[in-house]
Amino acid sequence: MIPNPFKWLGLELKRILTRILLDTERDKRAKKKREQKRLREGRSHEIFYFHQVDDPYSHLCAQTLSSLKENYEIELKTFLVPPPTKEAAPEPDLLRRHSLDDAKMIAPHYGLQFPSTTDLPNNEVIRMAQSALISRKDHSSDDLIKIGNFLWANNQSGIQNMITSMPSDERVDDVLSSNAESRKKFGHYLGGIFVYEGECYWGIDRLPLLERRLKKLGLKKNDRPDVVYRKSKDIKEIKNLDLEIDVLWSARSPYSYLAMKPLSGLAKKYHLKINYKIILPMVMRGMKVSLEKRTYITKDCKRIADQNNIPFGNIVDPLGYAVERCYSLYAFTKRHGKEEEYLWAFAESVWANGQHGYLKKNLKNIIESIGLSWIDAEKELDTDSWKNEVEKNKERLFRLGKWGPPTIILKNKEGKEELVVWGQDRIWLIEERIKMMQTRMN
């Protein structure tokens, strides 16, 4: 059903407010004012770190804390938090399994360690680890790492030996609840979060952005390399290995949009074929998303877009009818070999150009901008043939142990899955796997 004028007006107001929120100059002014306020109040450069004992990403972050303090003129305060709520993590079991597998894959590339386990910790050992950290009030990085190592090895006696005085269940719950509330006020919902003067940085992936900010403030104490530095493999020659990449992609996922440009570059460099597979947005699959999650993702996408010179920020949320209309034309563009251009043009229109994705005139402009006939395309507008493909792709998504877009699958020339990753943050990992495959062929 086409949204009524009130719906259109609501989307326009949201677009204007979001554009103001994401304005680059406004962000610079806000950061400058925060620094001025910090100076007036005589506060040091405080970084708040939120640690979740059973979060693999938190275990990686804990290994950077001492280096951050050694390299930057900062004060680091650590807070223990519980797992995210259902609204922040609609598939908690899948998230836990994915996080474990992902953390083990990326750790060596950053010179970090993660225990070689395939088992997720049980509730008893998690509670014991929380109690141990609360009993040791300062939460030193050494304590976080040691207790984390014991937890992932399911070494309950090791954790128990680190408990100085067993806190009551009420005490543990109070600490976790209070810190979770603080995390929420700062605008986040996960573990492994760093917060500095109003901005959140999640995990190893965003620590380079925090380091960049600290360096701009002149807080670097030495000429050592950055704390977070990813090692990359070099190859002398690039061969065409007939590889393909499947991308489970959503029109309402800004990260899906941001993944397209680097994926295109990867395809050109390594002679890859990219196959886009459309899926419904999580909200249209019955999942809820909290306000702090929506807000953080939008701000985070703006940072990544600016970093990669991708237009972003003049947004009209395509949720619902716009997604359906977009997908109804997908098969048409695919038959003409223009599906990637089409998805990019649609995504750019809603995420960067402030266009309402459900309006026929905007869809017409998108189709014609990629050199196709609107007269022919319009015949398929609002058909529902796309629904079978979307359902099939959703089933594949969950078979892979993922739940959200973009999920990216690297396949060899026999069609076998070489690597499955989630998110545009892991495109570099796909490239590292391709480099390994290139080396294997020598």
N, C-alpha and C positions, 0 to 999 in steps of 0.2 A: 504493500500500500504506500502511495506517495505521501511523504510527510506534509502536514498542513502548514499554513503560514506561521503558526506559533512554533512549530517544530523547527522550521527554517530560521526563525528569529532566534530561537534558543541556540541553535548551532552557530549562528553568526556572533552572538554575544560570547559564547565559549571561545570562538576563534579569536576574537579581539582580545579577550582576557589572556588567552594562552600566548598570543603574539607579544603582548606586553611582558608577560612572565619570562619569555625566552629572549627578549631583546638583549643583544650582546652589550650595547652601551649601558643599558640599565644594570646589567649584571656587574660590569666593571665599576659603576658608581656605587652599587650596593657593597661590593667587596671593599672599596676604598673607605666607605663610611664605617664598616665594621672594624677595620683596622684603626681608624681614628677613635672609635668608641673604646676599643681595647686599650689604646694608649692612655686615653683619659682616665680609665678605670685602673690603670696600673697593672693590668694582667699580663702574664707571660703568654707566649705562643702555645696555647693548650690544644692538644689533639686528644679527642676522646675515641677510644677504641672499644667496640662492643664484641665480646667473644662468646661463641656458643660451643660448648665442649664437644658436642657430637657432630659438629659441622666441619667437614674436611677442609673447606676453604679457610675457616678460622685457624685450623692447625697449620696451614701454610702461612697465614698472616702472622701468627705468633712467632714464626722464625725470622721475621723481618724487624721486630720491635726494637731489639737491642741495636741493630744497625741504624735504624731511623734516629735513635737518640744519640748515637755516636756521630752521625753525619750532619745532623741539623740541630739548631739552637731551639729546641722545643721541650715542652713538658708533656709527657704522655700519661694519660690516665686510662686504666682498663676497667671495664664493667662486664660482669657476667650476665648473659641474657638467655632466655629460653628459646626454643624453636619458634619459627614464624607461625602466625595464626592460619586458619584454613583459608581466609580471604587472601592472604599474602602468598600462600603455597597450596593451591587447590588440589594438588596431587602429592601429598607429603611423602608417601612411600617411594614414588618414582623420583622425587627430588633427592631423597636421601641416597638412593642407589646411583642415580646419575652423578651426584656430587662426589661420591666416593670414587667412581670410575674416572671421572674427569680430573679430579685432584691428583690421582696417581699418574695420569698421562702427562699433565702439564708440569708437575714438580721438577723433574730432571732438567727441563728446559730453562728453569730459573735457578738452578743450583740448589734446590730445596729438597727436603727429604719427606717421604710419606711411607709409612709401614706397608709392606707387601701383604695386605690382607684383602680378602674378598667378603669378609663378614661385617655386617653392621652391628654396632654395639647395642646391647639390650638395655631396657629401662633401668635395671638395677645398677649396672656399671656406670650409666650416665648419671644417675642420682649420686652415686658415690663420688664421681669426679666433680660434680657441682659442689658437693659438701666439702671436698678436699680444698678446692679453690677458695671457697668462702671462709674456711678455717684459716687460710693463709692470706691475711687481709691485703697485703700489698700486690698480689697477683703479678709477681715478677714474670718476665718472659721465660725464664728458665723453668718456673713452675708450670706455666701454660704448656710448654713443650713436653716436659717430663710426664705430666698428667695425661696429656694427649697421646703420647706414645704408649703409656700404660693402657689407656682406654681402647686404642685401636688394636692392641695386642690382647685385649680382654684380660689383663693382668690386674685383677681386683685387689690382690694382696699388696701389689706395688702402690696402688692408689691409697689403700688403707694406711699404709705406712707414712704417707705424706699428710695425713690428717692430724693437725696439732690438737684440736679439741672438737669433737663431733658436734656440729650445729644441729639444732632441732629442725624437724620438717617445716615448722612454721617459719623459722628463721630463713631457711633456704627459699621457701616460697615467697617470703616478703622481699628478699633481695632480688630474686628473678623478676618479680612483678614490678618492683620499683624501677629497675633498670630497663625493663621492657617499655615502661611508660616514658622514660627519658628518651629511649631510642625512637619511639613514635613521635615525640615532640620535635626531635631533630629531623623527622621526615623519612624514617626508614623502618624496616621490618625484618631484616635478615641478620645472620651472624657475619663476622668478618667485616664489620663496617668501621671506617675511620671518618671522623667528623672534625672539620676545622672551620671555625667562624661561619657557620650557616650552610656549609656544603658537605654532602656525603660522598664518600668514595668507597665503593664496594670491592673488597677482595684484592687479590694480586693484580687483576685486570685494570683497576682504576688507581692503584698506588702511583704509577708514573705521573698521572695528572696531579696528584697531591704533591709529589716531589717537585714538579714543575712550578706549582704555586709557591712552595716554600723557597725555591731558588729565586724566584722573582722578588720575594720579600727580603732577599739577602741573608737567608738563614743557614746556608750551607757553610759548614765549619771547616771543610777541607776540600782537597781536589780529588778525592776518591771517586770511583764510578758511582752511578746511581745505585740505590739499594736494590731496586727491581730492574734487572737486566736480563733479557731473554737471549739465550744462546741459539744461534741459527746455523744450520749446516750449509756448507758451500758445495756446489757442484760445478764441474767444469763444462759439462755439455748437457744440453737438454734434448731428450729423445721423445718422439711421439709414441706413447705407450698405449694409445687408444683407450684412455681413461674417460669415465663419465662421472658427472656429479648430479645427483637428484636433490632438489631443494623442496622441502615441504614448506610451502609459502602461504602467508595470510595477508590479504589486502588491508587488514586492520592492524597489522604488526609493524610498528615503525622500524624495528630491528630487521624485519624481512626486507624492507625498503633499503636500509643502510647496508645490507649484505650484498646487494645487487652489483654495485660498482666494483668492490674488491673481487667479487666472484668473476665478473667479466674480465678483469685484469688477469686473474689467475688462469682463466680459460685461454686467453690469448697467449700467455707465457708458456703454458704447458700443453697446448693443443687439446684442450678438454672440450667435451660436449656437456652442456648444462641442460638439464631437464627440470622445468618448474612444475611442481605438483601442488595444486591449490587445496587449502584446507580452510575450514571455518574458523573464525576467531574463537578464542577460548570462551568469551562471554556468550557468544551465540551457541556454544555447546553446553551452556548451563553453569559455567564456572563464574564465581564472583571475584572481583578485584577491588582491593581496598583503596581508599583515597590516597594514602601515602605512597602506595605502590604505583598508582597511575601518575602521580605527580613526579615521583623520582624518575620513573622511566622516561617521561617526557623531557625532563631536564637533562638526564643522562644522554638521551639520543641527540639533543642539541649539541652537547659537548663533542660527541663522536662525529656528528655530521660536520661540525666546524673543523675538527681535526683532519677529516678526509675530504674537505672541500665539496661536500654534498649539500645542496640546498635543503633547508629544513626550518620549520617554525611557524609558517602561516598555515595553520592546520584546521581542517574541517573533518571531524570524526566521521569515518565512513561506516560506522557500525550499523548493521541492519540492511536496509533497502539498498544502500550504495554498494555494499559488498555483494549482494545478490545480483544486482544489475551488472556489476563488473564481471562476475563469474559467468553470467549468461552469455557474454560475448567472448569468453576465453577460447572456447572450441573453434569459433570462427577465425580468430587470429592465429591459432595454432595450425589450422589447415593451410594458412598462407605463410607459415614459417615466421610469424611476427609476434609470437607470444611473449618473448622476453621484452621486446620493445613496448608492447602493449602494457604489460604489468608495470614496467618502469614509468611509462607515461601516466598511467592511472595513479600510481603511488606518489609520483612527484606532484601531481595535481592536488591531491588531498593533503599531503604532508608538507608541501613547500609553497604551493601557489594559491591556497585558500579557496579551492574549487569544491563545490558540492558534488560528490561523486555519483549521486542518483539522478542529477538533472540531465535530461536528454541532450540538451545543447552542449553540455560539457563532454559527455560521452562521444558525441558526434565529432567534436574538436579533437579528442584523443585518437579516435579511429582514423580520422583524416590526417592527423599529424604523423602517423606511421605509414602513410601511403596506401591506405585501404579505403574501399568504397563504403560510405555510410548507408547508402541505399541497400546494399547487400547485407551489411552488418545488422541493420535495424530489424531485418526479418527474424533474427534470433534473439533480439532483446526481450528479456523477461521470460524466456523459455526456461524450463527446469532440468534440461538434460545434464547440467553440470552436477546435479545432486548425487548421482551415482558415483562419479569420480571422487567427489569430496568425501563421501562415506568410505570409499575404498582407501583413500589416502589417510583418513583418520584411523582406520583399523591398522594400517601399516605403521603409523606413527606410534601407536601404543604397543604394537609388537616389538618395535625397536626400543621400548622402554622410555620413550619421550612423550611429552604431552603438549608441547608448544612449538611455535615457529620462531625463527627458521631452524628446522632440523635438516642437517646437510649430510648426505651420504656419498662417500667416494667409492666408486666401483671400478674394478679392473676390466680388462677387455673380455673376460668371460662372464661379466655381469655380477661377479661375487663382490660382496661388501668388504672393502678394505678398512674403512673407518667410518664411524657414525659420530657426529658431534652436534651439539645444540648451541645455536647463537652465532651471531656475526663475530663475536670475540674469538671464535675458534677457527676462523679461516686460515690463520697462520699455521695452525696445527695440521690442517689438511695439506698445506704446502710442504711442511716438514715430512709428512708421510710420503708425498709424491717424490721428494728428494731421496728418501730412503729407497723407494722403488726404482728410481733412476740408477742409484748406486748398485742395487741388486742386479740390474741388467748388464752392468759392465763386465 
